[in-house]
Amino acid sequence: MSVVDWRSEEAYANFKKAEAIDIAWEWLRRDRDYQDDYKNLLDQEPSNPVTATFRHQWGLSFRS
């Protein structure tokens, strides 16, 4: 995961164009519990880590 200086205006240049889903994802991906859960899934099943339980737990949905 890249590290961004939250004080840098350049790091957030596209923020004004962001939609709610973009902001929600940025918030979630920085959540330590989410990161830990995702890492645990990768350790268990690296080829297909995102299970229905994981998606439900974290409120994730994917369009097909």
C-alpha positions as CSV (number, residue, x, y, z in Angstrom):
1,M,0.0,0.0,0.0
2,S,1.4,3.4,-0.9
3,V,2.0,6.0,1.7
4,V,0.6,9.5,1.1
5,D,1.4,12.6,3.0
6,W,-2.1,13.7,4.1
7,R,-0.9,17.3,4.3
8,S,0.1,17.4,0.7
9,E,-2.4,19.2,-1.6
10,E,-0.9,17.4,-4.6
11,A,-1.7,14.0,-3.1
12,Y,-5.4,14.9,-3.1
13,A,-5.6,16.8,-6.3
14,N,-8.4,14.6,-7.6
15,F,-10.4,14.7,-4.3
16,K,-12.9,17.3,-5.6
17,K,-13.8,14.8,-8.4
18,A,-14.2,11.9,-6.0
19,E,-17.6,10.2,-5.6
20,A,-18.9,8.8,-2.3
21,I,-17.7,5.3,-3.2
22,D,-14.2,6.5,-3.9
23,I,-14.0,8.2,-0.5
24,A,-15.5,5.1,1.2
25,W,-12.9,2.8,-0.4
26,E,-10.0,5.1,0.6
27,W,-11.3,5.1,4.2
28,L,-11.8,1.3,4.2
29,R,-8.4,0.4,2.7
30,R,-6.7,2.4,5.5
31,D,-8.6,0.5,8.2
32,R,-6.1,-1.7,10.1
33,D,-8.8,-4.4,10.9
34,Y,-9.7,-4.5,7.2
35,Q,-6.0,-4.8,6.2
36,D,-5.5,-7.6,8.7
37,D,-8.6,-9.5,7.6
38,Y,-7.6,-9.2,3.9
39,K,-4.1,-10.4,4.7
40,N,-5.5,-13.4,6.6
41,L,-7.7,-14.3,3.5
42,L,-4.7,-14.0,1.2
43,D,-2.7,-16.4,3.5
44,Q,-5.6,-18.9,3.4
45,E,-6.5,-18.7,-0.3
46,P,-4.2,-16.6,-2.4
47,S,-5.9,-17.4,-5.7
48,N,-9.4,-16.1,-4.7
49,P,-9.2,-14.3,-1.3
50,V,-12.5,-12.4,-1.4
51,T,-15.3,-14.6,-0.1
52,A,-19.0,-13.8,0.3
53,T,-18.5,-13.7,4.0
54,F,-15.7,-11.2,3.7
55,R,-17.7,-9.0,1.3
56,H,-20.7,-9.0,3.6
57,Q,-18.6,-8.3,6.7
58,W,-17.0,-5.2,5.1
59,G,-20.0,-4.0,3.1
60,L,-18.3,-4.7,-0.2
61,S,-20.2,-5.3,-3.4
62,F,-19.0,-5.8,-6.9
63,R,-20.8,-5.2,-10.1
64,S,-20.7,-8.0,-12.6
